[in-house]
């Protein structure tokens, strides 16, 4: 019995093309989260091959050294700014208001495109290890975890100081 993917590569490309065609002009794309996410999905094969670099935001990169540094914790205003900067990179924290949900069709389209992009490269796991893409993703994930730890640390200090966030 042969496994059939729920979405063919050609259908994934068709969905990607449809989303790209429906996207707003480049000047408006910079702030559209859907456009950013689709662009990220479409760049995955390039990252797998090591052609497109895996970027780690500078703030998260700095936090790898010590997410529990006391710098920027002197006042409630500093704490609010620090938490907001991390939330802008990491997304909402537990208990924060969540952004409006996407439609089921959008979620399915993105999942299909992601599956199609991931299936383009045979032996993807080996290729990612050989090109260094897997190591870059591990580094990125460590930076995200440091950012999450930092945000929790700042929230704890804010709570201790009775700051309103």
Secondary structure, 3 states (H helix, E strand, C coil): CCCCCCCCHHHHHHHHHHHHHHCCCHHHHCCCHHHHHHHHHHCHHHHHCCCCCCCCCHHHHHHCCCCCCCCCCCCHHHHHHHHHHHHHHHCCCCCCCCCCCCCHHHHHHHHHHHHHHHCCCCCHHHHHHHHCHHHHHHHHHHHHHHHHHHHHHHHHHHHHCCCCC
